[in-house]
Amino acid sequence: MIFTWDWENTCVVYKWWHVKTLPGFLGTLFSIMVISMFYEFSRDWISKWKIKNHPGVAATSRTKLQYKLKGSFLYGFQVGFSFMLMLVFMTYNGWYMLSVVVGAALGFYIWGDNAENRSMLCH
């Protein structure tokens, strides 16, 4: 793979996501941006869920276990989501990389005020 700004005949992560036309390219840029924004939304939502649902000291072991299981599932979702965005970045297409960054910036602007949600990390 080499870094490029060419958009014609590019494949984005999946075989079926093959960009061949200008409208398809523009739709792809928009879709990647929205997906990246949704990643920031999910990070914020998960962070708020953890704060709201954290079991107290007096919580039962069952409550603590349920919290741990749900938190683990949400963490796995977040890691998987971030890896999919990483794969978009690894197309080495400057347009798609820029779309991820713009989506992350917009998503952070909208949902990124949570202190625990300060940066876009792979995991």
C-alpha positions in Angstrom: 0.0 0.0 0.0 1.1 3.5 -0.8 -0.3 6.9 0.3 -2.5 8.3 -2.4 -5.1 11.0 -3.1 -6.6 9.0 -6.0 -10.2 8.0 -5.3 -11.3 6.2 -8.4 -11.5 2.4 -8.1 -10.7 2.3 -4.4 -12.0 -0.3 -2.0 -12.9 0.7 1.6 -12.5 -2.2 4.1 -15.1 -4.5 2.4 -15.2 -5.9 -1.1 -18.7 -4.5 -1.6 -17.5 -1.0 -0.6 -15.8 -0.3 -4.0 -15.8 3.3 -5.0 -16.1 3.8 -8.8 -18.1 7.0 -9.3 -17.8 10.6 -8.1 -21.2 10.4 -6.2 -20.0 7.1 -4.7 -16.8 8.8 -3.6 -18.6 11.8 -2.0 -21.1 9.4 -0.3 -18.1 7.4 1.0 -16.5 10.6 2.4 -19.7 11.5 4.1 -20.3 8.0 5.4 -16.8 7.7 6.9 -17.2 11.1 8.5 -20.5 10.1 10.1 -19.1 6.7 11.2 -16.2 8.6 12.9 -18.6 11.0 14.5 -20.6 8.0 15.8 -17.4 6.6 17.3 -17.0 9.7 19.4 -20.7 9.6 20.4 -20.3 6.0 21.5 -17.1 6.8 23.5 -19.0 9.6 25.3 -22.1 7.4 25.9 -20.0 4.6 27.3 -18.1 6.9 29.5 -21.3 8.4 30.9 -22.8 4.9 31.3 -19.8 3.9 33.4 -20.2 6.9 35.7 -24.0 6.5 36.0 -24.0 2.8 36.6 -20.8 2.3 38.7 -21.7 0.1 41.7 -21.1 1.6 45.1 -19.0 0.1 47.8 -22.1 -1.5 49.4 -23.2 -3.1 46.1 -23.7 -6.9 45.9 -21.2 -9.0 44.2 -23.9 -9.9 41.6 -24.4 -6.1 40.8 -20.6 -5.7 40.5 -20.4 -8.7 38.2 -23.2 -7.4 36.0 -21.5 -4.0 35.8 -18.2 -5.7 34.9 -19.8 -7.9 32.2 -21.7 -5.0 30.6 -18.6 -2.8 30.8 -16.5 -5.5 29.2 -19.0 -5.8 26.3 -19.1 -2.1 25.8 -15.3 -1.9 25.9 -15.1 -4.7 23.3 -17.5 -2.9 21.1 -15.5 0.3 21.4 -12.2 -1.5 20.5 -13.8 -3.2 17.5 -15.2 0.1 16.3 -11.9 1.8 16.7 -10.1 -1.0 14.7 -12.6 -0.6 11.9 -11.8 3.1 11.7 -8.1 2.2 11.8 -8.7 -0.1 8.7 -10.3 2.8 6.9 -7.2 4.9 7.8 -5.0 2.0 6.5 -6.4 2.3 3.0 -3.7 5.0 2.8 -6.0 7.2 0.9 -5.6 10.8 2.0 -9.3 11.6 1.4 -10.5 8.8 3.6 -8.0 9.6 6.3 -9.1 13.2 6.2 -12.7 12.1 6.5 -11.9 10.1 9.6 -10.1 13.1 11.2 -12.9 15.6 10.3 -15.5 13.2 11.7 -13.5 12.7 14.9 -13.1 16.5 15.3 -16.8 17.1 14.7 -17.8 14.3 17.0 -15.5 15.5 19.7 -16.9 19.0 19.3 -20.4 17.7 19.8 -19.8 15.0 22.4 -16.3 15.3 23.6 -16.7 17.4 26.8 -16.4 14.4 29.1 -13.2 14.5 31.1 -12.6 10.8 30.6 -13.1 11.2 26.8 -10.1 13.4 25.9 -8.5 11.7 22.9 -9.1 9.3 20.0 -7.1 6.2 20.8 -7.1 2.9 19.1 -8.2 1.3 22.3 
